[in-house]
């Protein structure tokens, strides 16, 4: 049996704080929610690292929005639906594409700057898009947006931001989320934060793979804590791998934005042959799942673990001006983007599944909301369209705030302060080599639940996770221990879902079920603790 909480506690013996709104996470989804709450609610935003350290910061390509002269929300809708391979929620997608331009305008009013050609936005194209619609700030769009949001957030008098605080678990009482147990590693202290409403914006879980573009903080904490609290998970089998991460030993890998292929770069195999042109009408700009799957085939045929990105035919000045971050990073690794073929390989990039929500970010647990990568609202289906992720955080965090007032008033401050909770679970003492266990999870998931899966590989991965289950019964007092417990849980959820889905769809490819099966599997897999079912 999985313990409900990772630590034993008595709420009367822990220091308490209280707020109207608790936001967990400081990427685009968390900061957008916090800024929407500014002046309306006493808001506390917690982040496990520095406030800017998020997957948003590392996003290079840009944000997709229908603002071009020949573009429209309908075209954006059609591209998103097509990429999602039959599993997108049309209502959620319609909301994304129709409300997206307004959220971009809001962002610009806050001070965000995107590249322009004169008065017009300078748009680029990425995989799966039928025309250029990606707004960008050089090749560091995420950091430009994050910097803007952080700057404005620090001016909000009703918003308190606490860095280097780890949220261990969500608190639930009588079927409602009422806050969280938090750990401050610098003080070695646990405490409780009570809140009328909680927004999860904790990002993804790329670190459960040995090859990922995600920062070290992306250990799936939000998914794991929501799962333990009894919230429903959806689409956990769908993990998107980015085609072009710089192939070198470090983890996380340096991402080479899809926008470089949008500007004309090619993919070449070990013999120097361009291979995507024969596979898909859009060649290198096919949807990511198509590109990654073909790369895996090519690497297998070549008996190598890399292919090559060729930008040598793109003018030198354009490469330096449009992609300064990539130019510099390639130089640091000994490559000249204008003359060398750059070795690249797929890397775990985006968790499509997560905490199941409706179109207002509501989860199945009253008082708990989710937005951004941690959430699964159906907008991405089985394969996320490039650069829709930043837009998702902007749009759906705003929608949470549109309905929060009514829901937040369902419980009072007095009610919260009157609740006493205790939890005791028999913890088993055991020495754990955390880094060794973490490496085992990452290696197992990459080899057995990565781009390609099968019944044999998935059962092998689940056996490894089962062998680590005793770790869930331990009580840690360090962040790395809690992260390890969360990684075990999230890895198991991915493998269980992938084993259930006996077909290949979007980013989920089963070698033993290589075809898509709409008759049997055009539906979502919902997981709930001690229970799972297709629906």
KOLMIFI-801968 format. One record per atom (N, C-alpha, C, CB): z, y, x. Coordinates in steps of 0.05 Angstrom, whole numbers, plus 5000, padded with zeros to 4 digits. Glycine has a CB too. Layout:
REM KOLMIFI-801968
ZYX/...
//
This chain:
REM KOLMIFI-801968
500049765017/500050005000/500050255018/502450004981/498350455011/498250695026/500450885017/495450835022/502050995036/504151185028/502851425014/505751275053/504251534994/503251774980/503252014999/505051824956/505352045015/505552265033/505752165062/508052445026/504852315081/504952235109/507752275121/502952385125/509452435108/512152485118/514152445095/512452765130/516552365102/518752355082/519952635081/520852145090/520852715057/521952985055/523853005030/519753185053/525453205031/527053295009/526553595006/530153235013/525353674984/524553954981/526854154983/523053994955/529254064975/531554234977/532454295006/533954114961/531654125024/532454155052/530354285069/533153885063/528054365057/525954495073/525754785065/523254345068/525054945084/524555225078/522155255060/524055395105/522355435040/520155465021/518955745022/521155404992/516355765017/515056015011/513555984985/513156105035/512856204973/511456184947/509256394946/513456214924/507056324933/504856514930/503356444904/502856504954/501656624896/499956564872/497756364879/498756824861/496556414902/494156254910/494456164939/491556414906/494255904944/494255794971/491355704977/496255554973/490255824998/487555745007/487855595034/485655995011/486755355035/486955195059/484255175072/488054905052/483855315095/481355325109/480255605112/479355145095/478955665135/478155935140/475155965146/479756045163/473555775136/470655805138/469655985116/469255535137/467055975111/465756145091/466956105064/462756105091/467555855057/468555795030/471455905026/468555495024/473155855046/475855945044/476156245045/477455835066/474656375063/474856665066/473656805041/473456765091/471456695031/470256815006/472256804983/467656664999/473556574980/475556554958/477856754963/476656264957/478856774987/481056954993/480257244988/481956915022/477857314995/476957594991/476557654961/474357645006/475657454946/475357494917/478157534904/473957254905/480157414916/482857434905/484257694914/484557194914/483157834933/484458074944/484958274922/482658194966/487458364920/488258564900/488958444873/486058754896/488458184869/489058054844/491457854847/486657904834/491657724869/493657514873/494957544900/492457234870/497457464902/498757424928/497657174939/501957424925/496157204961/494556974971/495456915000/491557034971/495856655005/496356565032/494056385041/499156415034/492856455064/490756285075/491856155100/488256455082/491655885101/492655735124/490255605138/494655515115/490355605164/488255475180/489455335204/486155685189/488455105211/489654935231/489155035259/488754655228/487255215263/486655325289/486555625287/483855205300/484855755303/484456045299/482756085274/483056175324/483056315262/481756365236/478756335238/482456635225/477556405261/474656385263/473656105270/473656585284/475455935278/474655665287/474055485262/476855535304/471555485255/470655335231/467855235235/470955505205/466955055219/464154975221/462255195214/463554735203/463155385198/461555625192/460755765218/462955825173/462755795236/462255945261/459955815277/464855945278/459755555276/457755415292/455055395279/458755135298/454755485254/452155465240/450155645252/452555525209/447955535261/445955695275/443755795257/444755535297/442555615241/440055665228/440055905209/439255425213/441855905189/441956125171/442856035143/439256255169/442156205124/442956145096/440456175079/445156345087/439955965062/437555955046/437956105020/436855665040/436156295014/436356444989/433556544982/438256684992/432956544956/430356624946/430156924944/429756484919/429557054966/429357344966/426557434975/431457474983/424957254984/422257324994/420357404972/421157095010/418257544979/416357644959/415057424943/414157804973/414457204956/413056984942/414956754934/410856874960/417556804937/419456594931/420756644904/421756584953/422156454894/423556484868/425856284867/421656444844/427956334851/429956124847/428855864838/432056224827/426755864822/425555614813/424455454835/423355674792/423055584854/422055434877/424255324895/420155624894/426355484898/428755394913/429955154899/430755624916/430155174873/431154954856/429554694861/431155024826/426954724859/425154484862/425454354890/422254564857/425654524911/425954414938/428654274941/425754644958/430754384929/433454264931/433453994917/435554454920/432353994893/432253744877/430653524891/431053804849/428353604903/426753414917/428153294941/424053544926/429553464956/430953374980/433253184972/432053604996/434553244949/436853094940/436352804931/438253234918/433752734929/432952454925/434152324900/433652294949/434152484878/434852364852/437752384844/434152084852/439452494862/442352504855/443452784852/443852354876/441852994854/442853264850/443753304821/440753474858/445753464816/446453554789/444853794784/449553604787/442853784766/441054014761/442554264754/439053944739/444754244739/446254484731/447454614755/448454404710/448654454773/449754564797/447654704815/451254354813/445354574817/443254684834/442254944821/440954484836/441954954795/441055194782/442955424787/440755154751/445555364786/447555574793/447255664821/450455464788/446855484840/446655544868/444355744873/446255294885/442055674862/439655834869/439456094853/437155664863/440656104829/440456354813/442656554821/440656284784/445056454828/447156634836/447156694865/449856504828/445656534881/445656574910/444756854919/443756374921/442556964909/441757224918/443957444914/439257314904/445357424892/447557614887/449757594907/448657574859/450357334915/452557304935/451657404962/453357004936/449057384968/448057484994/448257794993/445157394999/447657914971/447958204968/450858284973/446958304940/452758134961/455558194965/456258174995/457357984950/455157975009/455757945037/454658175053/454457685047/452358265046/451158495060/452858745056/448258545051/453858775032/455559015026/458159005042/456159014995/459058765049/461458745066/460858815095/462558455064/458258825102/457558895129/455958685145/459958965144/455358465132/453858255146/450958355151/453757995130/449958305174/447258395181/445458155187/447358585205/443158155175/441157945180/438758065193/440357795153/437257905207/434858005221/432858115201/433557785238/431558335209/429658465191/427058515206/430758715179/424958545191/422358655200/421958905185/419958445196/422659135197/422659385182/424759375161/419859435169/424059425136/425959425114/426259145102/425159625093/424458965108/424458695096/426158505113/421658595093/427358315098/428758095112/426857925128/430357925091/427657855152/425957685168/426657395161/426257745199/424957255148/425556985138/424156775156/424656955109/425556545158/424356325173/424356075155/425756265199/423055865164/422855625148/424355395162/419955555143/425555225146/426854985156/425954745140/429855015156/426754505149/425954255137/426454235107/427154035151/424454155092/424854115063/424254355046/427554025058/423954595059/423354835045/420254875044/424655085058/419254955020/416354975017/415255235028/415654954988/417055425035/416155675046/418555805061/415155875024/418156005077/420356135092/422356265072/419356345112/424956185073/426956315057/429756315071/427256165030/429756265097/432356255111/432856535124/432256035133/435056665114/435956905126/437556825151/437657075106/437356985172/438756915197/439557155213/436956725213/441457115230/442157325250/441757195277/445157425246/439357225288/438557085312/438856785308/440357175336/440156655327/440756365323/443756325323/439456195345/445156525312/448056515310/449056625284/449456665334/447656535262/448256645236/451056595227/446256535215/452056355231/454756285222/456856465234/455356005228/456656515261/458756685274/458556965264/458456665304/456057065258/455757335248/457057365220/452757405246/456657165203/457857175176/460957145178/456656945158/461756955194/464656905197/466057155208/465156665216/464957285227/466157525239/466457745217/464457635262/464357775201/464557975179/466757905160/461857985164/466957655151/468957575132/471757605143/468457295122/472157535168/474757555181/475557845183/474757425209/473758015191/474358305194/475258425167/471858455204/473858355146/474558475120/477158345109/472258425099/477558085114/479957955105/482458075117/479757655111/482258165142/484558275155/485358555144/484058295185/483558665128/484058925116/485358895088/481559085114/485558655078/486558605051/489658585052/485358355039/490958775039/493858795040/495258565025/494859055029/493958445005/495058234990/494557955001/494058244962/493357945024/492557695036/494057655062/489557675041/495557425064/496857355089/495357115101/499857275084/494757145127/493256935141/495156815162/490657035154/495556555162/497156425182/495456225198/499556285169/495256265224/493656095241/495455875253/492356255263/494055665263/495455445277/497655325260/496655545304/496955285235/498755155216/497254915204/499755345193/498454685205/497154435196/498254365168/497554205215/496454335149/497254245122/497253945122/495354355100/499653825119/500053535121/499153405094/502953475127/500153515072/499553395046/499753595024/501553165041/498253545003/498553694978/500953594963/495953674961/502353764950/504553694932/503553674904/506853894935/504253464890/503553454862/506053374846/501253244856/506353494822/508653444805/507753444776/510853664810/508353234762/507653214734/504653254729/509353414718/503053144747/500153154744/498853414752/499453104716/500253584767/499153844775/499753884805/500454074758/497753994819/498154074847/499754334847/495354114861/501954334862/503754574862/504154684890/506454494850/502554604909/502754714936/502254504957/505554834939/503654544980/503154365002/505554345021/500654455018/505654125035/507454095058/506054185083/508553795060/507154365098/505854465122/507454405147/505254765119/506154395169/507354345195/506454565215/506654065206/508454685228/507854885248/508454775275/509455155243/506454685290/506954535315/508354705336/504354445326/507954965336/509255135356/512255135352/508155415355/513155095327/515955085321/517054805317/516555255296/515254615315/516054335309/517454315281/517954235330/516454475262/517954505237/516154455213/519054785234/517254305193/515954255168/517054465148/516353965158/515354545129/516254715107/514554665083/516255015115/515154795061/513654765036/512555035027/515454645014/510055035019/508955275007/508355204978/506355375022/509555344959/509055304931/506955504921/511655334914/505255424903/503055594894/502255524866/500655574913/501455724851/500455674824/497655534824/500155944808/496155584845/493555454848/493055414878/491255624835/491555194884/490855134912/487855094914/492454874921/486655214934/483855184939/483455044966/482255454939/482254804965/481554654989/478854764999/481454354984/478854855025/476354935037/476454855066/475955255035/477054595070/477654495097/475354385113/479654275094/472854405101/470554315116/470254015116/470754415144/468853915136/467953645136/469453455154/465153625144/468153245163/469553025178/467752915200/470352805159/466153085212/464252985233/465652855256/462653215243/468152915261/469552805284/470252505281/472052955289/469752395258/470052095256/467751955269/470452015227/465752095278/463451985293/463552075322/460752075280/462551895340/462651965368/460552165376/462251715385/458552205359/456452405365/456352585340/453652275370/457152835344/457253025321/456853305331/459952995306/455953475313/455753765319/458253905310/453353885305/460053775296/462453895285/464553955306/463653725263/466054165303/468254235322/470554035320/469254515317/472254025340/474453825341/476253835317/476153875365/476354055302/478154075279/477153925254/478654365271/474653835255/473353715231/474053415229/470253745232/476553365220/477553095219/478052995190/480153075234/476853125171/476953035143/479653065129/476252745142/481253255139/483953285128/484053335098/485453505143/482253515089/482253585060/481653355042/480253805055/479653195050/478952955034/481252765033/476452825046/482452715056/484652515058/487052605041/485452465087/487852855044/490152945029/489652954999/491153225039/487253024991/486553024962/486552744951/483853164957/485452554967/485352274959/488252164955/483852104980/489952224974/492752134972/494152254947/494352204997/493252494940/494452634916/493352524890/494052934918/491352354891/490252234867/487652364857/492252244846/486552554871/484052674863/481752484867/483552944878/479652514851/477252344853/475452434876/475652344827/474352234891/472352284912/469652194901/473152134938/467552334911/464852264901/462852274925/463952454879/460952084925/458652084943/459552064973/457152344940/461651924978/462651905006/460751755025/465351775006/458951605014/457051455031/454951635044/455651245015/454651875033/452452055042/453452245064/451352215019/452852175089/453552335113/450952415126/455452175133/450552675127/447952775138/448052805169/447153045126/446052685182/445752715211/443652925216/445052445224/444253105234/442353315242/440453195262/443653575253/437853235260/435953105278/436153195307/433153155269/436753455312/436353555339/438953675350/434253775338/440653495361/442853575377/442153525406/445553425369/442853705424/442253675452/443553415462/443253915468/441953245473/442852975481/444352985508/440552775482/446953015507/448653015531/451252895523/448953305542/453052855542/455352695538/457552825521/456552625565/457653085520/459853215507/459953175476/459853515513/462353185465/462753175436/464653395429/463852895427/463953595413/461453595397/458953665413/461753805375/456753575402/454153625414/453253905407/452053415406/451654025424/450554285419/448154255400/449654435445/448254395377/446254385357/443854555365/447354465330/441454445362/439054605366/437854645338/436954465386/438054885328/437454945300/434654845291/437655235296/434554765267/432054685254/430054915253/432654585226/431155165254/429355395254/427455395278/431055655254/428155265300/426355245322/423855085315/427755125347/424254875300/421954725289/420554885268/422854455277/422055055253/420855235234/418955435247/422955375219/419555495272/417855685287/415655535302/419455855306/415455265299/413155125310/413754915331/411355315322/416354855338/416854655358/416254375347/419854675366/415454195365/414753925358/416853725368/411953855371/416853485356/418353265366/416453065380/419953125343/417252975404/415552785419/417152545427/414252925443/415752315429/417052065437/417252035467/415651825424/418051805477/418451765505/415751775521/419751495510/413551735507/410951755520/409652025517/409151545509/411152215504/410052485501/408452515476/408452555524/408352315459/406752335434/408252465412/405752055426/406952645397/408152765373/408052555351/406653025365/410352495338/410452265320/410852335290/412552075328/411852575284/412452635256/409952705240/414352865255/407852795252/405452875238/404152645222/403352995257/404552395232/403452165218/405352055197/402851945239/407752155195/409752045178/410052195151/412452045192/409752465153/410352635129/408452875129/413352725129/407552965106/405753195105/406953445118/405053265077/409553475118/410753705130/411553655160/413253795115/410853425170/411353355198/414253405206/409453525217/414753575227/417453625236/419253775216/417453785261/417953875195/419454025174/419853855149/418054285168/419653595152/420353415130/423353425126/419453115136/424353335102/427253335098/428653185121/427953205071/431153265126/432553165150/432852855150/435353285151/433252735127/433552445127/431052305136/434352345099/428752415129/426152305137/425852325167/423852445122/426452565178/426152605206/428052425222/426652905213/430552415214/432552255229/431751955229/435252295217/430951865206/430251575204/427851505222/429651495174/425951685223/423651635241/424451655270/421351835235/426251845276/427251865304/428551605312/429152095306/430151485295/431551235301/429551015307/433451155278/427350995291/425250795295/423950835323/423150805273/423351085328/421951155354/423751085377/421151445354/426351155375/428151105397/428450805401/430951225392/428450655380/428650355381/426250245396/428950235353/423850345388/421350245400/421250315430/418950365386/422350555436/422250645464/424550535481/422350945465/426450395467/428850295480/430350515495/428050065500/430650735480/432150965491/433851085469/430151175503/435551275476/437351395456/436651695452/440251365465/434151765458/433352045454/430452075449/434152215479/429652295436/426952385435/426852665447/425752375405/424652805445/424353065459/423353275440/422553035483/424553515443/423753745428/421953915446/426253905417/419653975436/417654125452/417154395440/414953965454/418054605454/417554885446/415955025467/420255035441/414654885485/413255005507/410855165499/412454795527/409755115475/407455265466/408155525451/405755085448/410755565446/411655805433/411956025454/414355755418/411056265449/411156485469/413956525480/410156745457/414056565506/416656595520/418356815508/416156655549/417157045503/418757275492/419857205465/417057525491/418357065449/419356985422/421756795425/417156855406/421656605443/423856425447/426356565455/423156205468/426056755474/428456895484/429657085463/427757055509/427857215448/428757405428/429857275403/426457595420/428557065394/429356935368/431556735372/426856795356/431656605396/433656395400/435256435426/432256115401/436656655428/438056725453/440356525459/439256995451/441756425439/443956245444/442855975454/445556195418/440755875442/439555625450/438355645478/437455525430/436955875483/435755915509/437855905531/434356195509/440156045527/442256055546/443555775550/444356255538/444055635528/445355375529/443655175543/446155275501/441055175537/439154995551/439155055581/436355015539/439155305588/439155375617/441655265630/439055685620/443955285617/446455185628/446354885633/448855265610/444754745617/444454455620/442154375638/444154325592/440854575649/438754525668/435954505657/439254275682/435554615632/432954605619/431854885614/433054445593/429254905617/427855155611/426355105584/425855245634/427255245563/426155195537/423155255536/427555375516/422155425554/419355505553/417555315568/418955775564/418755135586/417054955602/417854665601/417155045631/420354605592/421354335592/421454215564/424154325605/421153945563/421753805539/424853765538/420253525537/426053835515/428953825512/429853565499/429954075496/431453405512/432353155501/434253205477/433752985522/433653075454/435253115430/435752835417/433853305410/437852825401/438352575386/439952655361/439952375403/439952485341/441452545316/444452555321/440852345294/445752735306/448652755307/449852805280/449452985327/452152685274/453452725248/453953025245/456152565247/453153125221/453053415218/454353515193/450153505218/454053375170/455053485145/455853255126/452853655131/458253295115/459253095096/458353185068/462453075098/456453045057/455453115031/457453045009/452752965025/458752815011/460852744992/463452894998/461252444993/465352844980/467952974984/469552964958/467553254993/471253164954/472953184931/471153264907/475253384935/471153094887/469453134863/470353384848/469452894845/468453564843/469053814827/467053854806/469254054846/467754034787/465754114767/464454374778/467054164739/462954514761/461454744771/463254994775/459254814751/465754964769/467655184775/469655104797/469155264750/468954894811/470754814833/473254654825/471555044849/473454594799/475854454790/475654154798/476154474760/477854054809/477953764815/479253614792/479553724842/479553354795/480853194774/483853234773/480152904777/485053374793/487853434794/488353724785/489053374822/489753764764/490254034753/491454214775/492054024729/490454454777/491554644796/490254634824/494454604799/488554434828/487154394854/484254454851/487654114865/483154614868/480354684869/479254624897/479954994861/476654594898/475354544924/472654674926/475054234929/472054774950/469454914954/468554864982/469755214948/465854874986/464754835012/464354545018/466454965033/464254475044/463554205052/465553995042/463454195082/468054065038/470053875029/469553785000/472853985031/468053954985/467553904957/465053744952/467454164941/464953594930/462553454921/462053544892/462753144924/460253734889/459653834862/456853744852/459754144862/455553584868/452853484861/450553654869/452853444831/451153874883/448954054889/447053944911/450054324899/448053764928/446453664950/445253394944/448053644975/446153254923/445052994917/445552794940/442053014911/443452654948/443652464969/442852564996/442052214962/441952824997/440952935022/440953235020/438152825029/442653375035/442753665033/440253805044/445253765048/439253985029/437054155038/438054345059/435754315015/436654375081/437454535104/438254825095/435254555124/440554915106/441555185102/442555245073/439455385109/442955035057/444255075031/447255075033/443254865012/448354995056/451254965058/452755225058/451954805083/451855425073/453255685073/453055805045/452055875094/450755775032/450455895006/452355754986/447455854996/452655494989/454555354971/457355464972/454555054978/458355514996/461055634999/461255904986/461755655028/459256074989/459256334977/459256314946/456856494986/457456154935/457056144906/459456024892/454555994900/460355794902/462355644886/465155744891/462255344893/465755874913/468356004916/468556234897/468756094945/466456384893/466456604874/466956494846/463756754875/465756264839/466056154812/468856054808/464055914809/470255954828/473055884825/474656124816/474255764851/474156344829/475656584823/475056694795/475156794844/472656634785/471956734758/473656604736/468956664753/474756374741/476356234720/479256204728/475155964715/480056304751/482756234761/484956364745/482956324790/484456614735/486656754722/487856604699/485557024712/486256484683/487256334660/488856094669/484956244642/487855954689/489155704698/491655764714/487155544714/491655974730/493956024747/496456104731/493256254767/495956204707/498256284691/499456054675/497456504672/498455814679/499555584665/502355504676/497655344667/502955604700/505555544711/506755794724/505355314733/509355834721/510556084731/511956044758/512656184710/512656264771/514056244796/516756114792/514456524808/518056174769/520656054763/520455744760/521856174738/518255664747/517755374744/517455244771/515255324727/515955364789/515455254815/518055224831/513455424831/519655444831/522155444846/524155244835/523355724847/523955174809/525854984797/525254694802/525855034768/522954644814/522154364819/523454254844/519054334821/524754024842/525753884866/524253624870/528853824863/523353574894/521853334900/523053194925/518953394904/523252934924/523952784947/522052554950/526952684945/521552464975/519852234980/520952085004/516852324984/521351825000/522251655022/520551405022/525251585019/519551345046/517851105049/518750965075/514751175050/519050705075/519950575100/517750595121/520550275094/518350745141/516450785163/516850585185/516751075175/514750485196/514950275217/514650395245/512750055212/516650365261/516350475288/514350325304/519150475303/512550465318/510550335333/509250535352/508350205315/508850465377/507550635396/504550635390/508150555425/503450875388/500550895382/499151065404/500151025354/497050955415/495451105434/493351255417/494050915455/494051505411/492451655391/489551685400/493751925386/489151765425/486451825435/484851565435/486551945463/486051345442/484651085443/483851005415/486450865456/485651035395/484950965368/482751155357/487450985350/482951405363/480951595354/478151515365/481651885363/478051455391/475551365403/474451115389/475851325433/476250935382/475350685369/474150745342/477750495365/475350925326/474251005301/471451125305/476051205286/471251315323/468751455328/466451265336/469051675349/467151085355/465150895365/464250705342/466250735389/466250605327/465650425305/463850555284/468250325292/464650795276/463050925255/460250995264/464551175246/459951075289/457251135299/455550885300/457451265327/456650665308/455050425311/454650275285/456350235331/456650275267/456550105244/456250245217/458949945243/456750515216/456450665191/455150925196/459250705179/453250925215/451851175222/449251205207/451251175252/447051255221/444451295208/443551055193/442351375228/444050815205/443250565191/445750395187/441150405208/445850255164/448150085157/447049825146/449950235136/448849625144/448249375132/450949245123/446749175151/450749035107/453148915098/454848815121/452548675078/453448715142/454848605165/456248835180/452848455184/454749055185/455949275201/458249415186/453749475208/457849445160/459949585144/462449415142/458849645117/462149155138/464548985138/465948975165/463748695129/464348995186/465449005213/467049265216/463248985234/465949485206/467349745208/469949745192/465549975199/469749625168/472149615151/474349445163/471449505123/473549235177/475549065191/477049225212/474148815204/475549405226/476849575246/478749765233/474749735262/477949885211/479750075197/482149935186/478250215174/481749685177/484049535167/486049475189/483049275154/484949425213/486749365236/488449605244/485149275260/487649845235/489050095241/490950185218/487050315248/490950035197/492450115173/495350165177/492049905151/496550015196/499450055201/500050335210/500449855223/498150465221/498550745230/499150925207/496050845245/498150855183/498651025160/501651005151/496850935136/503050805160/505850765153/507750905173/506450475152/506551025193/508251165213/508751455206/506951145241/510851555216/511551835211/511151995238/514351875200/509252165239/508752325263/509952595260/505652355267/510152725283/510953005283/509253165302/513953045290/506653085302/504653225318/501953215303/504453105346/500453425306/497953465292/496053235297/496653725299/495853145322/493952935329/494552675314/493952885359/497052625309/497752385294/496852405265/500752345295/497352635253/496452675225/493452655223/497452945214/492052775242/489052765242/488152475244/487952935266/489352315261/488652035263/488951895237/490251895285/491151935223/491651805197/489451895177/494451885186/488752145177/486652245159/483952125166/486452545160/483352095192/480751985200/480551695191/480452005230/482651545193/482551265184/481951255155/485351125190/483151415139/482751415110/479851495103/484751595096/478851715115/476251805109/474051605118/475752085122/474451495141/472551295151/472451055132/473351195179/474750965122/474750745103/473350825077/477650665096/473751065067/472351155042/469351155046/473351435034/468351245069/465551245074/464450965074/464851385101/465850785088/464850505091/464950365064/466550355111/467050405049/467250275022/464950365004/469950335009/464450615004/462250724987/459550614996/462251024986/459150625023/456650535034/456150235028/456450585063/458350075028/458049795022/457349744993/460649645030/458449914976/457849884947/454949954940/459750064931/453850164953/451250254946/449150074959/450750554955/448149884943/446249684954/443349784949/446649414940/442649994962/440050114962/439850304986/439350254935/437550424990/437250635010/436350884995/435250565032/437851104999/437251354984/438251585001/438551354956/436451785005/437352025020/438151945048/439552165005/440552045055/441551995082/442851715085/443552205090/443051575064/444351305064/442051095067/446051255038/441950955090/439950755094/441250485100/438050845118/440750295082/441650025085/439349855095/442849915058/439649735119/437549565130/437049315112/438249475158/439249225098/438948995081/438049065053/441548845081/438049315046/437049415020/435349665026/439349475000/432949625038/431449855048/430050025027/429449765068/429949935002/428550084981/430550234963/426849894964/429550454952/431050594932/430950444905/429950884928/433250434891/433450284866/434550464844/435350034870/432750614831/433550794810/434750654786/431150964801/433750414780/434750264757/437750194761/433050014752/438450114785/441150024790/443050234802/441149794807/441850434816/443650604832/443050904830/443450524861/441750994809/441451284805/443951384792/438851344788/446151374806/448751444796/450551494820/449951224777/452951614814/454851684835/456951464838/456051954830/458051444862/460351264866/462851444867/460051094892/464751384849/467251534847/469451364859/467851624818/470951474877/473251334888/475851474881/473051314919/477851324874/480451424869/482451234881/481051464838/484651334890/486451154905/487250904889/489051314913/486850674901/487350414889/485350344867/490150404878/483150504866/481150454844/478550574852/482150564817/476350434847/473650544851/471750424831/472650504881/469750584824/467750484805/465250664806/468950484776/462850544802/460450704799/460450844772/457950534803/459351084771/459251224745/456851414745/461851374740/
//
